[in-house]
Amino acid sequence: MDDEVGAAIERLYALAKVGEWDKVLLELSGDLRLAAICARYQKPSSGWTFLHQTAYFGHEQGVRAFVGLGASLDVKSNEGETPADVAERRGHRDLSQSMHAAAKRATVSWKPPQSPELRPSSCAWEEAEQRRALLGLRAAYGGSVVVIPPGSRYYVDSFERILVGWHGTFNPPLGMDAESLLPPPTLNTEGT
């Protein structure tokens, strides 16, 4: 990581520590590469991540943004706390439950990617919301990369993680039987 990126991360982390989430998210929305790097950043002295900080403040939009950028829900601080544990301790029970449920879904094929170049994937089929790729996307899935070309339809969960099915299928995600894994109303293709 170069000095300029490191300085930007430290500055944004300092804003995060004091709950300035509107400023942090606004700045990160203009630089998705920096946002993805921040989603994976872990402060050496505490082991806390941006996700720990959003959980501490109960900032649901921040939690969803960082998970959608590839933040790990399982990462532990130096005291052994996950971001969901921090949310629970601070009294943000609904947020903590949502994070615990999302973490249970991040199994082998859907683990958050280490590379900030990749978007995370998910198997939360019942949360499916349709999107259209403005630019090409690359999502991590089962140790490989799923490429979504510009203009393609794809689906996301409530954390904006890309829904990926068997063999990297995404439009729609398919099971081993080549049947859609999405709930029937999601498959409405009118106007697309």
Residue, then its C-alpha position, 0 to 999 in steps of 0.5 A: m500500500d502506498d503512502e497516499v492510500g495509507a494516509a487516506i485510510e488513516r484519515l477516514y478511520a479517524l473520522a469513523k472512530v468519532g462517528e462521522w459516517d456521512k463524511v466517510l461514506l460520501e468520500l468512499s462513494g467517489d473512490l470505490r477502490l479505496a472503499a474496497i481497501c478500507a473494507r479490508y483494513q484492520k487497525p494493527s493496534s486494536g484489530w478493529t476494522f471499519l466494520h467494527q466502527t460502524a457496528y459500534f455506532g449502530h450505523e446500518q447503512g455503513v455496515r451494509a456498505f462495508v459488507g457489500l464492499g467485501a468486509s468480513l463479518d467474521v474478523k475478530s478484534n485483538e479482544g476477540e470481538t466480531p463486528a456483530d459482537v460489538a453491535e450487540r454489546r452497544g445495544h444494537r441488537d437488530l443490527s447484530q442479529s442481521m450481521h450474525a445471520a449474514a455471517k452464517r451465510a458466508t460459507v466456503s463458496w461465499k467467503p469475502p474476497q481478500s482482493p479489493e478488486l473483487r466484489p463479495s458473493s452471497c447465497a441469500w436467495e430470498e433477499a434477491e434484488q435485481r440490478r444491472a451492471l453499468l460497468g463490468l463487475r468481478a465477484a469472488y465465488g468458490g475460489s474463482v472469479v465470476v465476470i459480469p459484463p456491462g449491461s448484464r442483469y444480476y441479483v444482490d442480497s440486502f448487503e449488496r453482495i452478488l448472488v452467485g449460484w452453481h458454476g458461477t451463474f448469476n442471471p439468475p443464479l442456478g442450482m445444480d439442477a439448472e433451476s433458478l435459486l431465486p424466489p418466483p417473484t424475483l424472476n419477473t423479467e418484464g421491461t428488462 
